[in-house]
Amino acid sequence: MADDLLNDTKSYPRMAHWFDPVLLLQLLNNVVVSSIFGQYADRRLMIAALDTVPSEEHTRRAEEFRSRLNTDGNGGVWIDWVADLGDGFDSTYAVASLLARKELKFGDIPLPRGQALVMGGDEVYPKATRQAYANQLRQPYAWAAPDPDRRGDQGRPLLAIPGNHDWYDGLVLFLALFCKEKPWHVGAWRSYQRRSYFAVRLTETWWLWATDIQLADDMDQPQADYFKHIAASMAENSRIILCSAEPGWLYTDSNRKSWEIMEYAASIAMNAGRGHTIPVLLSGDTHHYSRYVGKDGRQYVTSGGGGAFLHPTHQLEQEVSVNFVNHREELKLGSMPHPKDPKKTTAAAYPSFGTSKALALRNVFFAFSNWDFSLLMGGIYFLFAALISLRDRPDVYALIAAVFGASLIGYTIKQEVSTKFKIWFSAAVHAAAHVVVLIYAARYAIAYNNQHFTWSGEWWEVWKWFGLLAAEMVPVGFLAGSTLFGLNMLITCLLFRMNRNDAFSSLRIGAYNNFLRFRLTEDGFDMYVVGLEHVPGRDDWIANAKHDKNKPDPEIPVFVSKADLSPHLIEKVSVKLQNSRS
C-alpha cells in the first residue's frame, strides 16, 4: 500500500509551465470567458439570491464561529493564514505539512497550530477544474492531516477567499466546494462559510473580514449590504483583520481598482459609527512575503507563499501612498532583523532583495527551462525564414518587423502598467533584436542551401529543401529567439521594475514559501512569519510508517520527507493596541 501511494505522488502535478503555448491559449480563453461571465452572470449575486436568510442569521453565523476556537493558557487565540497554493504538489504538500503540525518550535518559541486556517486566494493553479481542486488542494492537505472522521462534520475550521484563478470558471467550483451547507472535508479541516465573502468573530474584540473582489472588478451590492450589517451589529471598538485576494497597496501602479475595493470595505467598517479599527490588512496574490507599516502602526501584509511559483521582492518600493478612508496614508516598507547579523536590519521581505535579484539571473537559461515555448519560437523563425526564401525583399522585412513589433508591444502593454516610454522602448528593442537575428540567420541559411543544394527537377526536392531550412532555423529560434525573450524579461525585471510576474513564472521556483501564524489577544497581536527556503523533490517523499489507513490520525501525515523540512522564523511582529473597552 505504501508503494501504491508513492506511485500516486509520481503522477501529481509539478509546477505549471506558464509558457507552454497550449496553456497560454487555454488561460487566454479562461480569462476572456470569466471576464464576460463575471460581468453578465455574477455568481456572487446568485449565491446571495439563494442564501435568503434574515440579516440576523448572518450575524449568528459570524458570532458562532468564535465558539469553535479555543484559547491558550494566557487567553490568546491562534489563527493560520496561507495563500496561493495548489501549483506544484511538492511545495503545496510541504507547506500543508507544516500547517498540520501540532506545534512548530523556533529556538525557545513554541507556535501551536492555528485554531482555524484561512486560505487567502488562488487555491488552485493554473485553472479552476474539479481535478485541480482534488489533486492540488484537497489531496495534499488530506495527506498532511488525515481525516479521522470522514462522515462527521466536526473538524478544524477552514475559510477561503477566491482569487482570480478560482474565478476562471465563473466561481462555480469554489462555491460548490467551500460554500455548501454540508462542510467540505479537506483532510482534518472543515469548510465553514456560506458565501465567497464572510466576516467571523475570532475573540471578544477581534474580527476577520474577507472580501470577494471578483476579477478586481467591484464589490457587489449584496456584499456591501452584508458588511454594513455586520459592522452595525459588532460590539463597539472591535478590531478587524481585513483580507482581500489582492494587495491593492502594491498594485497602485498597475491596478488601482483592487485597492479601491479594499478601501471601500475599510470605509464600511470605520464609518459605521461604532469605533471599529483595522490594525491589519492582509492579502496574498503576490507570491512572496512583504510588510508595510502605515499610520498608527497599521500593518499591510502580503503573504502568498503557500506553494505557487515565487515572485520577486527586489521591485518593492520603499514607500507607497494610498487613500485610506478619507485621508492619505503613507506606507513604509517595514524592517526586520538581518538573518545573518542581528545587529543590523533588513527590509521586511522574503526572499531578500539580493536573493531575488540572483534568482532572476536564471532567465539566462530561459530557452532550456521553457523548452515548449522555445519550440514555438523555433517554428515562428522557420515560417518567417520560409517567407524570406520565397520573397527576399524589403517589404517582407518590413512585414516581419511589423508582426514582431505589434505582437511584443501588445504583449508588453497587456502585461505591464508602466510608463509608456518603458513599455514602447523595451518592446521595440526586444522586437528589433528578434528581427535582426531572424533575417541575418535566414539569409545565411538560404544562401548556404542554395549554394550546396543540387536540384534535379523532382517535386519532392522542394520539401527536402524546406526541411533543411527547418533543421537550420528551428534551432536558431529555439536557442537565440527564446533566449532573447528570457534576456528581455531579465533586464526589464532587474533594471526597470517590469515583468514582475513573467520573469519569475518562467522560473517555476516552488521554494521560499511562507505562511503566517497569528496570536490575537485583548491588548494586541503577535504575527509569526514562517518561511521554508527549500522544498523536497518528488523522490524525497517517503511513506510514513506510522500512518495507519484504517485508523487515520490527523497528527500523523501520510508522507514525510527524507530530510527535515527545516522551516525558519522570518520575523515576529508584535503590536500592542490600546484596549478601548477597559
C-alpha positions in Angstrom: 0.0 0.0 0.0 2.9 2.4 0.8 4.4 1.7 -2.6 1.0 2.4 -4.3 0.7 5.7 -2.5 4.2 6.7 -3.5 3.4 5.8 -7.1 0.4 8.1 -6.8 2.6 11.0 -6.0 4.6 10.5 -9.2 1.5 11.5 -11.2 0.6 14.5 -9.2 1.3 17.9 -10.8 4.6 19.6 -10.9 5.0 23.4 -11.2 2.8 24.7 -14.0 4.7 25.5 -17.3 3.3 29.0 -17.7 5.0 29.5 -21.1 3.6 26.3 -22.5 1.8 27.6 -25.7 -1.2 25.3 -25.2 -1.6 26.5 -21.6 -1.3 30.1 -22.7 -4.1 29.7 -25.1 -6.3 27.9 -22.5 -5.6 30.7 -20.0 -6.4 33.4 -22.5 -9.7 31.7 -23.2 -10.4 31.3 -19.5 -9.7 35.0 -18.9 -12.0 36.1 -21.7 -14.8 33.8 -20.7 -14.5 34.5 -17.0 -14.5 38.3 -17.6 -17.7 38.0 -19.7 -19.2 35.7 -17.1 -18.3 37.9 -14.2 -19.8 40.9 -16.0 -23.1 39.3 -17.1 -23.7 36.4 -14.7 -22.0 37.4 -11.4 -22.2 34.3 -9.2 -21.9 36.4 -6.1 -25.4 37.8 -6.9 -26.7 34.3 -7.5 -25.5 32.9 -4.2 -26.8 35.9 -2.3 -30.2 35.4 -4.0 -30.2 31.7 -3.0 -29.0 32.4 0.6 -32.1 34.3 1.5 -31.7 34.3 5.3 -32.5 37.2 7.6 -29.7 39.6 8.4 -29.7 38.2 11.9 -28.7 34.8 10.6 -25.6 36.4 9.0 -24.7 37.8 12.4 -25.4 34.5 14.1 -23.1 32.6 11.7 -20.3 35.2 12.2 -20.7 35.1 16.0 -21.0 31.3 16.2 -17.5 30.9 14.6 -16.0 32.1 17.9 -17.3 29.1 19.7 -15.1 26.8 17.5 -11.9 28.4 18.7 -10.1 27.7 21.9 -7.7 30.0 23.8 -4.3 29.1 25.1 -3.3 29.3 28.7 -2.8 33.1 28.5 -6.1 33.9 26.7 -4.6 34.1 23.2 -6.3 32.7 20.0 -4.1 31.3 17.2 -5.1 31.7 13.6 -3.1 30.5 10.5 -3.0 32.2 7.1 -1.8 30.7 3.8 -2.4 31.9 0.3 -1.5 31.0 -3.3 -1.3 27.2 -3.1 -2.1 24.3 -5.4 0.6 24.8 -8.0 3.1 22.1 -7.7 2.4 19.1 -5.4 5.8 19.2 -3.7 5.7 22.8 -2.5 2.0 22.7 -1.6 2.3 19.5 0.4 5.4 20.8 2.2 3.6 23.9 3.4 0.5 21.8 4.3 2.7 19.5 6.3 3.9 22.4 8.4 0.5 23.9 8.9 -0.8 20.5 10.0 1.9 20.0 12.7 0.5 20.4 16.2 3.4 22.8 17.1 6.3 24.4 15.4 9.2 25.5 17.5 11.9 28.0 16.7 14.5 28.1 19.5 12.6 28.7 22.7 9.5 30.0 20.8 6.7 27.4 20.5 4.0 28.1 17.9 0.9 25.9 18.4 -1.1 25.2 15.3 -3.8 27.7 14.4 -7.3 27.0 15.7 -8.6 27.9 12.2 -7.0 28.1 8.8 -7.6 30.9 6.3 -6.7 30.3 2.7 -6.2 33.7 1.1 -6.9 33.2 -2.6 -5.8 31.2 -5.7 -6.4 27.9 -4.1 -5.5 26.1 -7.4 -3.3 26.8 -10.4 -3.4 27.3 -13.3 -7.1 26.7 -13.9 -10.1 26.1 -11.7 -11.1 22.5 -12.5 -12.5 19.7 -10.4 -9.4 17.7 -10.9 -7.2 20.7 -9.8 -9.2 21.2 -6.6 -9.0 17.4 -5.8 -5.3 16.8 -6.7 -3.7 20.2 -6.0 -5.6 21.3 -2.9 -7.7 18.7 -1.1 -5.3 15.7 -1.5 -2.1 17.4 -0.3 -3.9 18.7 2.8 -5.7 15.4 3.4 -2.3 13.6 3.3 -0.8 16.2 5.6 -3.6 15.9 8.2 -5.6 12.6 7.5 -9.3 12.8 8.2 -10.1 10.8 11.3 -13.9 11.1 10.7 -14.8 11.0 7.1 -18.5 11.2 7.8 -18.5 13.7 10.7 -18.8 17.5 10.3 -16.6 18.4 13.2 -13.0 19.4 12.4 -10.6 22.4 12.2 -12.4 25.4 10.7 -11.3 26.3 7.2 -12.1 29.6 5.5 -11.2 30.5 1.9 -11.1 33.6 -0.2 -11.4 33.3 -4.0 -8.6 34.6 -6.2 -8.6 35.3 -9.9 -7.7 31.7 -10.7 -10.6 30.5 -8.7 -12.8 32.8 -10.7 -11.7 31.4 -14.1 -14.7 29.1 -14.2 -17.0 31.8 -13.0 -16.5 30.7 -9.4 -18.7 27.6 -9.9 -16.4 25.0 -8.2 -15.3 27.3 -5.4 -18.9 27.9 -4.4 -19.8 24.3 -4.8 -16.9 23.2 -2.6 -16.3 25.9 0.1 -19.8 27.4 0.4 -22.2 24.4 0.6 -24.3 23.7 3.6 -22.6 20.4 4.4 -19.0 21.1 5.2 -16.4 20.1 2.7 -13.7 17.8 4.2 -10.2 18.9 3.4 -8.3 16.3 5.5 -8.9 17.2 9.1 -10.2 20.7 8.1 -13.9 21.6 7.5 -15.2 24.4 5.4 -17.4 26.9 7.2 -18.6 29.8 5.1 -21.8 30.1 3.0 -20.7 32.8 0.6 -17.4 33.8 -1.1 -17.1 36.7 1.3 -17.5 36.5 5.0 -17.0 38.0 8.4 -16.3 35.9 11.5 -15.7 36.8 15.1 -12.4 35.4 16.5 -12.2 36.8 20.1 -14.1 39.2 22.3 -12.6 42.1 20.3 -11.1 40.6 17.1 -12.9 40.0 13.8 -11.8 38.8 10.4 -13.4 40.2 7.3 -12.7 38.7 3.9 -13.9 40.3 0.7 -14.5 38.9 -2.8 -13.3 41.3 -5.3 -14.2 39.1 -8.3 -11.6 39.7 -11.0 -10.6 43.0 -9.4 -13.8 44.5 -10.7 -16.1 45.7 -7.9 -17.9 44.9 -4.7 -21.4 43.8 -5.5 -24.3 45.4 -3.6 -25.3 42.3 -1.6 -21.7 42.0 -0.4 -21.7 45.7 0.6 -25.0 45.3 2.4 -23.7 42.2 4.2 -20.6 44.1 5.6 -22.7 47.1 6.5 -25.0 44.9 8.6 -22.1 43.1 10.2 -20.3 46.4 11.1 -23.5 47.7 12.7 -24.0 44.5 14.7 -20.5 44.2 16.0 -19.6 45.4 19.5 -18.2 48.9 19.7 -14.4 49.3 19.2 -13.9 46.0 17.6 -10.7 45.3 15.7 -10.7 43.9 12.2 -8.2 41.9 10.2 -9.3 43.0 6.7 -8.4 40.4 4.0 -8.5 40.6 0.2 -7.4 38.4 -2.7 -5.1 41.2 -3.9 -2.7 43.5 -2.1 -4.0 46.7 -3.6 -1.3 48.8 -1.9 1.3 47.1 -4.0 -0.7 47.5 -7.2 -1.3 51.2 -7.2 0.8 51.5 -10.3 -0.9 48.6 -12.2 -4.4 48.1 -10.9 -5.9 50.8 -8.7 -9.3 49.1 -8.8 -8.2 46.3 -6.3 -7.2 48.9 -3.8 -10.4 51.0 -4.3 -12.5 47.9 -3.4 -10.4 47.2 -0.3 -10.6 50.8 0.8 -14.4 50.7 0.3 -14.6 47.7 2.6 -12.5 49.6 5.2 -14.8 52.6 4.9 -17.8 50.5 5.7 -16.1 49.3 8.9 -14.7 52.7 10.0 -17.7 54.8 9.1 -20.2 52.6 10.9 -20.0 54.9 13.9 -19.0 52.1 16.2 -15.4 52.9 16.7 -14.0 50.0 14.8 -10.4 49.9 13.8 -8.3 48.0 11.2 -4.9 47.1 12.6 -4.1 44.6 9.9 -4.7 44.5 6.1 -3.8 41.1 4.7 -3.6 39.6 1.3 -1.9 37.1 -1.0 -1.8 37.1 -4.8 1.9 38.2 -4.9 3.9 35.1 -4.2 6.3 36.4 -1.6 6.2 38.0 1.9 6.3 41.7 2.4 5.1 44.1 5.1 4.4 47.8 5.0 3.6 50.0 8.0 1.1 52.8 7.9 -0.5 55.3 10.3 -0.5 54.3 13.9 1.4 51.1 13.2 -1.2 49.7 10.8 0.3 46.6 9.1 -0.1 46.0 5.4 0.9 42.4 4.9 1.3 40.3 1.7 1.8 36.6 2.2 1.4 34.4 -0.9 3.9 31.7 -0.3 1.6 28.6 0.0 3.1 26.7 -2.8 2.8 28.7 -6.0 5.8 29.9 -8.1 7.9 32.6 -6.4 7.5 36.4 -7.2 10.4 38.8 -6.8 10.8 41.2 -3.9 13.6 43.5 -5.2 11.0 45.5 -7.1 9.2 46.6 -3.9 9.0 50.3 -3.4 10.4 51.7 -0.1 7.4 53.9 0.3 3.8 53.7 -1.0 1.0 56.2 -0.8 -2.7 55.2 -0.7 -6.0 56.8 0.1 -7.4 55.3 3.3 -10.9 56.2 4.4 -10.9 59.9 3.6 -7.2 60.6 4.2 -3.8 60.0 2.6 -1.7 57.3 4.2 2.0 57.0 3.6 3.2 53.4 3.9 6.8 52.5 4.5 8.4 49.1 3.9 8.9 47.6 7.4 12.3 46.4 8.7 13.3 43.2 10.5 16.4 41.8 12.0 19.0 40.7 9.4 19.1 36.9 9.3 22.9 36.8 9.5 23.7 39.8 11.7 21.2 40.5 14.5 22.8 43.9 15.0 21.6 45.0 11.5 18.2 45.3 10.0 16.9 44.5 6.5 13.7 45.1 4.6 10.7 43.1 5.8 10.6 41.0 2.7 11.2 37.3 1.9 13.2 36.3 0.0 15.7 39.2 0.4 16.3 41.7 -2.3 19.7 40.2 -3.0 18.3 36.7 -3.3 15.5 37.9 -5.5 17.9 39.6 -8.0 20.2 36.5 -8.0 17.2 34.2 -8.8 16.2 36.5 -11.7 19.5 35.7 -13.4 18.2 32.2 -14.1 16.3 33.7 -17.0 19.6 33.4 -18.9 18.6 29.8 -19.4 15.0 30.6 -20.3 15.3 28.6 -23.6 16.0 25.4 -21.9 13.8 25.7 -18.8 10.8 26.7 -21.1 11.6 24.3 -24.0 7.9 24.1 -25.1 7.8 27.9 -25.7 11.3 27.6 -27.3 9.8 25.1 -29.8 7.2 27.7 -30.7 9.8 30.3 -31.3 11.7 27.8 -33.5 8.6 27.3 -35.6 8.0 31.1 -35.9 11.6 31.6 -37.0 11.2 28.9 -39.6 8.0 30.2 -41.0 9.4 33.7 -41.5 12.6 32.3 -43.0 10.5 30.3 -45.5 8.7 33.6 -46.4 12.1 35.2 -47.0 13.2 32.3 -49.2 10.1 33.0 -51.4 10.4 36.7 -51.5 13.7 38.2 -50.3 12.7 41.9 -50.5 12.5 44.9 -48.1 8.7 44.7 -47.9 9.0 41.2 -46.4 11.5 42.5 -43.9 9.0 45.3 -43.0 6.2 42.8 -42.6 8.3 40.7 -40.2 9.3 43.8 -38.2 5.7 44.9 -38.1 4.5 41.5 -36.9 7.2 41.2 -34.2 6.7 44.8 -33.2 2.9 44.7 -32.9 3.0 41.3 -31.1 5.6 42.2 -28.5 4.3 45.8 -27.9 0.8 44.4 -27.5 2.1 41.7 -25.1 4.0 44.2 -23.1 1.1 46.7 -22.9 -1.1 43.8 -21.7 1.3 42.6 -19.1 2.7 45.9 -17.8 1.2 49.1 -16.5 4.3 51.2 -16.5 5.3 54.4 -18.2 4.6 54.5 -21.9 8.3 55.1 -22.7 9.4 52.0 -20.8 6.7 49.8 -22.5 7.3 51.0 -26.0 11.1 51.3 -25.7 11.6 47.9 -24.2 9.2 46.2 -26.6 10.7 48.0 -29.6 14.3 46.9 -28.7 13.1 43.4 -28.0 11.3 43.2 -31.4 14.3 44.7 -33.2 16.6 42.1 -31.7 14.4 39.3 -33.0 14.1 40.8 -36.4 17.9 41.3 -36.8 18.7 37.8 -35.7 16.0 36.2 -37.7 16.7 38.0 -41.0 20.5 37.5 -40.9 20.2 33.8 -39.9 17.6 33.2 -42.6 19.5 34.9 -45.3 22.7 33.0 -44.4 20.9 29.6 -44.3 19.1 30.3 -47.6 22.4 31.3 -49.3 24.2 28.3 -47.9 21.4 25.9 -49.0 21.2 27.4 -52.5 25.0 27.1 -52.9 25.2 23.5 -51.7 21.8 22.1 -52.8 21.7 20.4 -56.2 18.3 20.4 -58.0 17.4 17.6 -60.3 13.9 18.8 -61.1 12.0 16.4 -58.8 8.9 17.9 -57.0 9.8 16.3 -53.7 13.1 18.2 -53.6 11.1 21.3 -52.6 10.1 19.6 -49.4 13.6 18.4 -48.9 14.9 22.0 -49.3 12.4 23.4 -46.8 13.1 20.5 -44.4 16.7 21.5 -44.5 15.8 25.1 -43.8 13.6 24.0 -40.9 16.5 21.9 -39.5 18.6 25.2 -39.5 16.1 27.8 -38.4 14.2 25.9 -35.7 17.4 25.6 -33.5 18.1 29.3 -34.1 14.6 30.2 -32.9 14.8 27.7 -30.0 18.2 29.0 -28.8 18.6 32.6 -30.0 14.9 33.6 -30.2 13.8 32.1 -26.9 17.0 33.4 -25.1 16.3 36.9 -26.4 12.8 36.6 -24.8 14.4 35.5 -21.5 17.0 38.2 -21.6 14.3 40.8 -22.2 12.5 39.7 -19.1 15.7 39.5 -17.1 16.9 43.1 -18.0 13.5 44.7 -17.6 12.9 42.9 -14.3 16.3 43.9 -12.8 16.6 47.5 -14.2 13.1 48.8 -14.9 10.8 47.2 -12.4 8.9 45.4 -15.1 7.9 41.8 -15.8 7.3 41.1 -12.1 5.1 38.2 -12.9 6.5 36.7 -16.2 10.2 36.9 -15.3 9.6 34.6 -12.3 6.7 32.4 -13.5 9.1 31.3 -16.2 11.5 30.0 -13.5 8.8 27.9 -11.7 10.5 28.3 -8.3 8.5 26.4 -5.7 10.8 27.3 -2.8 10.9 30.3 -0.5 7.5 29.5 0.8 5.8 31.3 3.7 2.7 31.4 5.8 1.5 33.4 8.8 0.6 32.4 12.4 -1.3 35.0 14.4 -1.8 35.1 18.2 -4.6 37.5 19.0 -5.1 38.9 22.5 -7.1 41.7 24.0 -4.1 44.1 24.1 -2.8 43.4 20.6 -1.4 40.6 18.4 1.8 38.7 17.5 2.4 37.7 13.9 4.9 35.0 13.3 6.1 34.7 9.7 7.2 31.1 8.9 9.5 30.5 5.9 10.6 27.4 4.1 13.6 28.0 1.9 14.0 24.5 0.4 11.3 22.1 -0.7 11.9 18.4 -1.1 11.8 17.0 -4.6 9.3 14.4 -5.8 11.6 11.5 -4.9 12.3 12.9 -1.4 8.9 12.0 -0.1 8.6 8.6 1.6 5.6 6.8 3.1 5.2 7.4 6.8 5.5 4.0 8.6 3.4 5.4 11.5 0.4 6.1 9.3 -2.5 3.6 9.6 -5.0 4.0 6.8 -7.6 2.1 8.9 -7.2 4.4 11.8 -6.1 7.7 10.3 -4.6 10.2 12.8 -4.6 13.9 11.8 -1.3 14.3 13.7 0.4 11.6 11.6 0.9 12.6 7.9 0.8 10.0 5.1 4.2 11.1 3.7 7.3 12.6 5.3 10.4 13.9 3.7 13.7 12.1 3.9 15.3 15.1 5.4 13.7 17.5 7.9 11.7 20.3 6.2 13.7 22.9 8.3 11.3 25.8 8.5 12.6 29.0 9.9 11.1 32.1 11.5 11.4 35.0 9.0 10.2 37.6 11.6 8.0 38.1 14.6 5.8 41.3 14.6 4.3 42.3 17.9 1.8 45.2 18.1 0.3 46.5 21.3 -3.1 48.2 20.9 -4.9 50.4 23.3 -7.7 48.5 25.0 -10.5 51.0 24.4 -13.1 48.8 26.1 -11.4 48.9 29.5 
